[in-house]
Amino acid sequence: MAIWTRADKNGQLDLLLRDRWIRVAAELTRETLTLTAEAEITGQGANHLDYSNSSSAGLRNGMSNGSDPGLPSGNQNRHEQQHPNQNQNHGARGGRSGSPGRVSAGVGGSGRGQHEGNYGLNSPGGKYNNNGTNSDFGSPGSSYGSPGSSFSSRQGEIPVGLDGSAEAVRKVRVVKQESGGLGISIKGGRENRMPILISKIFPGLAADQSRALRVGDAILSVNGNDLRDATHDLAVQALKKAGKEVTLEVKYIREVSPLFKKPSLVADLPWDGVRPQSPNYSGSEDSGSPKHSSSSSHKDRKVISLKMCFISRNLTMPDLENRLLELHSPDGQHTVVLRCKDGPSANSWFTAVHTNIAALLPQTLAHINAYLGASAASSSTHPHLKHIGWLAEQVQLDGGRHQFRPVVMALTEKDILLFESVPWSREAWSIPLLTHPLLATRLVHSGSARSSPAQGADLVFATRTGTGRGIESHVFRVETHWDLSSWTRALVQGGHAAAELIKEVSIGCTLNRQDVRLTLHYEKGFTVTREPAEPTGGAVLYRYPFEKLKMSADDGIRNLYLDFGGPEGEMVFDLHSGPKPVVFVLHSFLSAKLTRMGLLT
């Protein structure tokens, strides 16, 4: 019995969410992987532009050293002194009292989705999604993300008008400094159903020195260019081209905090774990769902159950730097892509996650068998499962190219079953993508995909199955040498066990223009009988043990040739269908007998 050494691991990783990377704290335990958001970073999948003349030294490991979007640095007191009357309304939605300038990411809990209220705008119902993209103008190490990378942006929707508020429209003249630019950060845009909002004012720069702008101001125009209906990109370009003297038409939005709240991106990560109707898969009813304790409910966190997940590398996403991990959900619908700091770190994380997933397989297999109502001694409709796991099957594309797709392979006592994902019900188990008899299947390759092992070469095994249409071949990729040896052993031993269990296969055919039945028996060998005209059975024409077989062949169409060295010479059996299933069963019986005798290992 295998003794598993499970890995506990924690550290910082990057999580890919809608074309942008989010820095997360990852914690691996025996059964779960917990991801907790820390900050959004630039890099692969995100645009990075510098709008200031300052040095980019403010960036560390792709992360801005500024405060979170919506959290102004060093100007809270100024805003509080200028607008003391705003505290009551501002605190009403943010869950925390303060001035309009005191806007913090993540204020008041999760705060995600749409927030209703009147923000001093003519909005349809006053609704705005909390998902605008931030762009900095003149901040140290400034950057802006593509508006398309907004986690839940709704393309094509027009933002609301900006008139009719009790707040007055103001014109503010700002003179840019020789270095540093305007010194503001903006978010929003038509695609986000938000106005163009000032989300941050950088201390000491032009906007701050004007003493006329505040966080929460909606920018209506820049030097006369109307931005009421502008996308985020259009606003960015207008501010970049505004020149040294910039005239901004702005209006303050009273209830601004919900627009600046940080969305719970990680907690809302699409993932389908173990379904409620099959609790035995996980042993817990909430497996795969977000877990929040009372002490950490404010954190943007996702807890992923590892049972029946698939950890892979270089499968669905190119990884030229060799530092990505792909974690596929049991339902096959979702993939979490994680980026490590370097190749060795990626190898370490992959090994740890893979080890824990593999250690859960025996328990999961027992749960599945219990759920299906099968046992080793029962004759249930659902046969006893011997082995199950994720693989990557090679499929051919147009033009002769190949790629691998994730599949679930399950081995029963008699069959190989393939599924697109882990089946959740007895009905789903009854309708696999593909079923092949173990007796009619042979393992023909196990090892490197190349002629000689090489660093980074795929590990694969190949099977061939005899069918009535001929030989059907499949190539499967595995992730580790442990996977390769496990599947190789399971297939070979499964075929031998199936031979001992089934013991006998027979087929009606024609020999010398006479209807006969050819029977292959695991212990007795070959028997040819005349097809019975009565239920009592037909007379035995020939009987030979396996060791008497001198030659076997087939024409690939319908004829099987057997020669036992007897006076009848070579016998030609017309099977009336493809001969390959019988040929493969014959070889499986021989292989099982030789292994039992110790002649094969």
GINORPE-V813704 format. One record per residue. N is the residue number from 1. PHI is phi in degrees with one decimal (999 if undefined). PSI is psi in whole degrees, 0 to 359 (none if undefined). Layout:
N_PHI_PSI / N_PHI_PSI
This chain:
1_999_132 / 2_-70.1_140 / 3_-108.7_118 / 4_-93.3_135 / 5_-103.1_109 / 6_-90.9_152 / 7_-106.1_134 / 8_-111.5_132 / 9_-151.6_148 / 10_-149.5_157 / 11_166.5_184 / 12_-97.8_134 / 13_-133.1_167 / 14_-105.9_133 / 15_-109.5_128 / 16_-84.7_120 / 17_-130.9_110 / 18_49.0_57 / 19_71.8_13 / 20_-138.3_156 / 21_-99.3_135 / 22_-115.3_128 / 23_-74.3_127 / 24_-130.1_152 / 25_-92.2_121 / 26_-104.4_133 / 27_-129.4_117 / 28_-102.3_127 / 29_-120.8_188 / 30_-58.7_323 / 31_-124.9_353 / 32_-137.8_159 / 33_-123.2_119 / 34_-105.7_128 / 35_-115.5_124 / 36_-122.1_123 / 37_-67.7_140 / 38_-114.6_309 / 39_-166.6_161 / 40_-89.5_138 / 41_-123.4_162 / 42_-91.4_172 / 43_137.6_210 / 44_-55.9_128 / 45_89.9_359 / 46_-132.5_147 / 47_-83.3_148 / 48_-138.9_113 / 49_-127.5_147 / 50_-111.8_120 / 51_-99.5_1 / 52_-112.8_169 / 53_-95.0_8 / 54_-82.2_166 / 55_-70.1_153 / 56_-87.9_18 / 57_-66.4_349 / 58_-73.7_355 / 59_-96.0_133 / 60_-129.7_118 / 61_54.7_37 / 62_80.3_3 / 63_-109.3_135 / 64_-68.8_142 / 65_-89.2_6 / 66_-77.4_174 / 67_-75.0_170 / 68_-61.8_153 / 69_-54.1_131 / 70_92.7_357 / 71_-111.9_98 / 72_-67.7_147 / 73_-100.4_120 / 74_77.1_6 / 75_-123.0_17 / 76_-65.2_317 / 77_-65.0_321 / 78_-60.0_317 / 79_-68.2_322 / 80_-64.7_322 / 81_-71.3_324 / 82_-79.0_331 / 83_-132.7_61 / 84_-66.5_337 / 85_-77.9_354 / 86_-87.2_351 / 87_-60.4_318 / 88_-63.6_310 / 89_-67.0_322 / 90_-65.6_319 / 91_-71.9_342 / 92_-63.4_323 / 93_-99.3_329 / 94_-77.2_348 / 95_75.9_14 / 96_-159.8_126 / 97_-75.4_155 / 98_163.4_179 / 99_-83.4_167 / 100_-59.8_332 / 101_-76.9_350 / 102_-97.3_77 / 103_-114.8_122 / 104_-119.4_140 / 105_-65.2_132 / 106_82.3_14 / 107_-65.4_135 / 108_76.4_30 / 109_91.7_209 / 110_-66.1_313 / 111_54.2_34 / 112_-104.0_169 / 113_90.4_209 / 114_-100.7_147 / 115_-121.0_128 / 116_-91.8_145 / 117_157.8_168 / 118_-98.9_113 / 119_-100.4_25 / 120_77.9_23 / 121_-128.2_154 / 122_-84.1_67 / 123_-90.2_150 / 124_-69.1_98 / 125_81.6_358 / 126_68.3_34 / 127_-104.3_137 / 128_-138.1_138 / 129_-77.1_142 / 130_-86.9_70 / 131_-151.8_24 / 132_-71.9_157 / 133_-94.9_142 / 134_-92.6_140 / 135_-132.0_133 / 136_-102.2_141 / 137_-125.3_97 / 138_92.5_10 / 139_-84.3_152 / 140_-60.5_127 / 141_63.2_38 / 142_-71.2_157 / 143_-157.1_162 / 144_-142.8_145 / 145_-94.7_153 / 146_-60.0_136 / 147_-60.3_334 / 148_-68.2_345 / 149_-86.1_0 / 150_-58.0_132 / 151_-58.6_320 / 152_-132.6_38 / 153_-66.1_150 / 154_-117.5_100 / 155_-67.0_145 / 156_87.8_353 / 157_-91.2_140 / 158_-90.1_133 / 159_-70.1_166 / 160_-76.0_165 / 161_-70.7_165 / 162_-118.4_29 / 163_-112.4_171 / 164_85.3_9 / 165_-88.6_158 / 166_-68.7_335 / 167_-72.2_140 / 168_-82.8_151 / 169_-79.7_132 / 170_-120.7_148 / 171_-108.3_127 / 172_-124.1_129 / 173_-102.2_126 / 174_-122.7_131 / 175_-105.4_119 / 176_-67.1_147 / 177_-81.5_167 / 178_-60.0_326 / 179_-135.9_146 / 180_109.2_342 / 181_66.8_207 / 182_-69.7_322 / 183_83.8_34 / 184_-130.5_161 / 185_-122.2_137 / 186_-119.7_158 / 187_-144.8_169 / 188_103.3_197 / 189_129.6_164 / 190_-57.2_320 / 191_-67.4_342 / 192_-102.4_6 / 193_55.0_41 / 194_-136.8_150 / 195_-69.9_170 / 196_-78.5_109 / 197_-111.0_143 / 198_-79.4_115 / 199_-104.0_348 / 200_-158.2_140 / 201_-122.7_124 / 202_-88.5_128 / 203_-58.4_137 / 204_85.1_349 / 205_-92.1_182 / 206_-56.6_312 / 207_-62.5_320 / 208_-65.8_320 / 209_-71.1_338 / 210_-68.1_336 / 211_57.3_21 / 212_-123.8_355 / 213_-113.4_151 / 214_-144.0_155 / 215_-60.8_132 / 216_105.1_352 / 217_-71.2_132 / 218_-90.6_128 / 219_-85.4_112 / 220_-86.5_328 / 221_-156.8_158 / 222_-127.0_115 / 223_49.9_41 / 224_86.8_351 / 225_-83.4_117 / 226_-68.9_128 / 227_-114.6_12 / 228_-61.1_328 / 229_-114.6_24 / 230_-86.9_148 / 231_-78.6_169 / 232_-60.9_316 / 233_-61.5_318 / 234_-63.5_320 / 235_-65.1_319 / 236_-59.4_313 / 237_-65.9_322 / 238_-63.3_319 / 239_-72.4_327 / 240_-66.8_324 / 241_-95.2_10 / 242_-72.6_342 / 243_88.6_189 / 244_-72.9_317 / 245_-100.9_123 / 246_-121.1_127 / 247_-106.1_116 / 248_-107.7_132 / 249_-100.1_118 / 250_-130.8_160 / 251_-143.2_131 / 252_-78.7_135 / 253_-101.1_120 / 254_-63.9_303 / 255_-92.1_84 / 256_-104.7_341 / 257_-59.7_322 / 258_-61.3_332 / 259_-71.8_338 / 260_-100.8_357 / 261_-66.3_141 / 262_-74.7_124 / 263_-68.5_150 / 264_-83.3_77 / 265_-67.9_314 / 266_-71.2_318 / 267_-61.7_328 / 268_-91.9_13 / 269_-56.8_125 / 270_-61.6_124 / 271_-164.0_130 / 272_-116.2_109 / 273_-87.5_222 / 274_-77.3_129 / 275_-75.5_149 / 276_-59.6_328 / 277_-73.5_354 / 278_-129.7_65 / 279_-62.2_337 / 280_-67.9_343 / 281_-64.9_326 / 282_-114.0_336 / 283_80.1_2 / 284_-146.8_148 / 285_-82.1_342 / 286_-108.4_17 / 287_-60.3_135 / 288_88.6_354 / 289_-102.3_159 / 290_-62.0_139 / 291_-118.1_130 / 292_-131.9_121 / 293_-86.3_164 / 294_-62.9_332 / 295_-83.4_344 / 296_-129.8_24 / 297_-68.3_343 / 298_-82.3_351 / 299_-85.0_145 / 300_-84.2_99 / 301_-139.0_147 / 302_-132.4_129 / 303_-108.8_120 / 304_-110.3_122 / 305_-72.2_136 / 306_-87.3_350 / 307_-62.7_126 / 308_62.0_22 / 309_-81.1_167 / 310_-126.7_114 / 311_-98.0_127 / 312_-144.9_172 / 313_-138.8_142 / 314_55.6_38 / 315_-102.3_302 / 316_-110.1_353 / 317_-138.2_128 / 318_-59.7_143 / 319_-136.1_75 / 320_-67.6_332 / 321_-91.5_357 / 322_57.5_47 / 323_-139.5_22 / 324_-106.5_148 / 325_-123.5_141 / 326_-118.1_123 / 327_-114.3_115 / 328_-99.8_138 / 329_-73.9_156 / 330_-59.0_331 / 331_-83.2_358 / 332_73.0_8 / 333_-96.7_339 / 334_-132.1_147 / 335_-133.2_129 / 336_-99.4_124 / 337_-105.7_123 / 338_-117.0_140 / 339_-116.2_129 / 340_-97.1_169 / 341_-71.6_332 / 342_-160.7_178 / 343_-61.4_310 / 344_-58.7_321 / 345_-64.4_320 / 346_-63.6_319 / 347_-62.4_319 / 348_-65.1_314 / 349_-65.5_318 / 350_-61.1_314 / 351_-60.5_318 / 352_-64.6_312 / 353_-66.1_316 / 354_-61.1_319 / 355_-60.2_316 / 356_-69.9_323 / 357_-64.9_315 / 358_-63.6_323 / 359_-66.9_338 / 360_-84.6_347 / 361_-61.3_313 / 362_-58.3_317 / 363_-64.6_317 / 364_-63.9_320 / 365_-62.5_318 / 366_-64.2_320 / 367_-64.9_319 / 368_-64.6_315 / 369_-61.5_320 / 370_-65.6_319 / 371_-65.0_319 / 372_-76.6_352 / 373_75.1_27 / 374_-107.8_154 / 375_-145.3_164 / 376_-61.6_332 / 377_-101.8_358 / 378_-91.7_161 / 379_-109.4_46 / 380_-65.3_160 / 381_-60.3_328 / 382_-99.6_110 / 383_-65.6_161 / 384_-71.0_129 / 385_-84.7_134 / 386_-101.2_328 / 387_-157.3_146 / 388_-152.2_150 / 389_172.8_171 / 390_-88.2_142 / 391_-136.5_175 / 392_-120.0_116 / 393_-91.9_137 / 394_-78.1_127 / 395_-123.3_150 / 396_-96.6_133 / 397_-102.0_174 / 398_-60.9_143 / 399_85.0_7 / 400_84.1_0 / 401_-75.5_159 / 402_-125.0_151 / 403_-147.5_167 / 404_-106.8_142 / 405_-125.5_142 / 406_-68.1_136 / 407_-141.4_158 / 408_-103.2_126 / 409_-109.1_134 / 410_-126.6_136 / 411_-110.6_124 / 412_-100.4_190 / 413_-67.2_338 / 414_-127.0_340 / 415_-132.3_160 / 416_-105.4_127 / 417_-118.9_138 / 418_-118.5_137 / 419_-131.9_153 / 420_-69.3_330 / 421_-154.6_179 / 422_-68.3_120 / 423_-68.3_140 / 424_-101.0_351 / 425_-140.3_165 / 426_-61.6_324 / 427_-63.9_318 / 428_-64.9_323 / 429_-65.4_335 / 430_-81.1_347 / 431_-127.9_68 / 432_-69.8_163 / 433_-62.1_324 / 434_-154.0_141 / 435_-131.0_128 / 436_-127.0_134 / 437_-67.5_136 / 438_-60.8_325 / 439_-63.2_330 / 440_-100.3_17 / 441_-124.2_139 / 442_-125.9_143 / 443_-83.5_121 / 444_-112.3_348 / 445_-156.2_143 / 446_-153.2_114 / 447_152.6_211 / 448_-70.6_148 / 449_-70.8_341 / 450_-95.8_167 / 451_-63.5_332 / 452_-134.6_143 / 453_-57.1_139 / 454_-142.7_157 / 455_-61.4_125 / 456_85.4_0 / 457_-71.9_143 / 458_-65.1_143 / 459_-96.0_124 / 460_-137.7_160 / 461_-134.1_152 / 462_-125.2_143 / 463_-123.2_153 / 464_-130.6_132 / 465_-123.2_132 / 466_-81.4_123 / 467_-125.8_170 / 468_-63.6_341 / 469_-95.7_358 / 470_125.7_208 / 471_-97.3_130 / 472_-110.4_124 / 473_-110.4_146 / 474_-139.0_143 / 475_-121.2_130 / 476_-124.2_135 / 477_-97.7_139 / 478_-117.9_166 / 479_-94.1_332 / 480_-138.6_166 / 481_-65.2_327 / 482_-62.1_316 / 483_-59.6_317 / 484_-62.2_313 / 485_-67.7_324 / 486_-64.3_312 / 487_-70.2_322 / 488_-60.3_312 / 489_-64.6_318 / 490_-63.5_320 / 491_-71.0_315 / 492_-66.9_309 / 493_-66.3_327 / 494_-64.3_320 / 495_-64.7_318 / 496_-67.4_319 / 497_-65.2_323 / 498_-65.1_324 / 499_-63.0_316 / 500_-69.6_329 / 501_-77.4_313 / 502_-77.4_317 / 503_68.5_323 / 504_-141.9_136 / 505_-134.3_134 / 506_-134.7_156 / 507_-148.3_137 / 508_-76.8_138 / 509_-155.9_186 / 510_-123.3_132 / 511_-130.8_122 / 512_52.1_46 / 513_63.0_21 / 514_-121.1_135 / 515_-72.2_124 / 516_-136.1_172 / 517_-124.5_125 / 518_-97.1_123 / 519_-118.1_129 / 520_-107.3_121 / 521_-117.9_134 / 522_-56.8_324 / 523_-97.4_319 / 524_-91.6_342 / 525_91.7_224 / 526_-102.7_137 / 527_-136.0_130 / 528_-114.8_120 / 529_-121.9_151 / 530_-69.8_135 / 531_-57.5_126 / 532_-71.4_136 / 533_-85.7_345 / 534_-129.2_160 / 535_-62.6_344 / 536_-67.5_343 / 537_103.9_162 / 538_-96.6_164 / 539_-72.4_146 / 540_-77.7_124 / 541_-92.5_317 / 542_-144.3_148 / 543_-147.2_123 / 544_-137.3_139 / 545_-75.5_166 / 546_-59.9_324 / 547_-67.7_345 / 548_-82.7_348 / 549_-69.0_121 / 550_-94.9_325 / 551_-156.9_144 / 552_-139.7_144 / 553_-159.8_171 / 554_-151.3_163 / 555_-96.5_2 / 556_76.5_1 / 557_-116.5_300 / 558_-157.7_351 / 559_-102.8_138 / 560_-118.0_131 / 561_-112.3_126 / 562_-129.9_136 / 563_-131.1_117 / 564_-105.0_6 / 565_77.0_14 / 566_-86.7_177 / 567_-64.9_339 / 568_-75.0_348 / 569_72.4_204 / 570_-69.9_129 / 571_-100.0_135 / 572_-111.9_113 / 573_-100.6_122 / 574_-89.5_109 / 575_-87.5_355 / 576_64.4_9 / 577_-161.9_181 / 578_-58.1_135 / 579_-83.6_351 / 580_-60.8_320 / 581_-57.8_318 / 582_-67.2_320 / 583_-61.9_316 / 584_-69.5_323 / 585_-64.1_318 / 586_-57.5_314 / 587_-67.7_325 / 588_-64.8_318 / 589_-61.3_315 / 590_-63.7_316 / 591_-62.6_318 / 592_-64.6_319 / 593_-67.7_317 / 594_-64.7_322 / 595_-65.5_318 / 596_-63.2_328 / 597_-82.0_356 / 598_83.4_11 / 599_-87.1_343 / 600_-127.4_146 / 601_-124.6_none
